[in-house]
Amino acid sequence: MPGLLSMQHLEPSKPHLYPLKHPMKTILQNKNLTILFASTFLFFCNEAMFLPTMPLYLLKAGYTNTEIGIIQGSFALEDKLPG
C-alpha cells in the first residue's frame, strides 16, 4: 500500500508539475516573467542611484535645505504607501 507522500497518484502526462528539479531554470524559460524580473531590477537600481544624488542637484538649482528635506521625505513616504 503506497503512503500518502508517494507520487503514484500524479498523472504521468504532466511530469513538470511536481517535483521541479530546477525551479529557477523553469521560471527563466518564461520570457514575460524574465522581462518582468529584469525591468523591476532596473527600476529599483535607477531609484537607488537617483535618490543620493538628488539633493546635490536640488542644492545647485537653488532649493533650500528645508525644501530638499521635504522632497526627499516625500519620496520616502511614497515608498511606504501601498499600491
C-alpha positions in Angstrom: 0.0 0.0 0.0 1.6 3.3 -1.0 2.0 6.0 1.6 0.4 9.4 1.5 3.6 11.0 0.2 4.1 8.7 -2.7 3.9 10.2 -6.2 1.9 7.3 -7.7 -1.3 9.4 -7.8 0.3 12.0 -10.1 -0.5 11.9 -13.8 2.5 10.7 -15.8 1.4 13.1 -18.6 2.3 16.1 -16.5 5.7 15.5 -15.1 6.6 19.2 -15.0 4.2 19.9 -12.1 5.9 18.1 -9.3 8.7 18.0 -8.3 10.6 20.7 -10.0 14.3 19.7 -10.3 15.4 23.2 -11.3 12.7 25.7 -10.5 14.7 28.8 -11.4 15.5 27.3 -14.8 11.8 26.7 -15.3 11.0 30.3 -14.3 13.6 31.8 -16.5 12.2 29.9 -19.5 9.1 32.1 -19.3 10.0 35.2 -21.4 7.4 37.5 -19.9 8.5 36.7 -16.3 12.1 37.2 -17.2 11.3 40.6 -18.7 9.3 41.5 -15.5 12.2 40.5 -13.3 14.7 42.5 -15.3 12.6 45.6 -15.6 11.8 45.6 -11.8 15.5 45.2 -11.0 16.4 48.1 -13.3 13.7 50.3 -11.9 15.0 49.8 -8.3 18.6 50.3 -9.4 17.6 53.6 -11.0 15.8 54.7 -7.9 18.8 53.7 -5.7 21.1 55.8 -7.9 18.8 58.8 -8.2 18.0 59.4 -4.5 21.5 60.0 -3.2 22.4 62.5 -6.0 19.1 64.4 -6.0 19.9 66.7 -3.0 23.1 67.8 -4.7 21.2 68.7 -7.9 18.5 70.5 -6.0 21.1 72.5 -4.0 22.7 73.7 -7.2 19.2 74.6 -8.6 18.7 76.9 -5.6 16.4 74.9 -3.3 16.8 75.5 0.5 17.7 72.7 2.8 14.1 72.6 4.1 12.7 72.2 0.6 15.2 69.4 -0.2 14.2 67.6 3.0 10.6 67.8 2.2 11.2 66.5 -1.3 13.4 63.6 0.0 10.8 62.9 2.7 8.0 62.7 0.1 10.0 60.1 -1.8 10.4 58.1 1.4 6.7 58.3 2.2 5.8 57.3 -1.4 7.8 54.1 -1.0 5.8 53.2 2.1 2.3 53.7 0.5 0.6 50.6 -0.8 -0.2 50.3 -4.5 
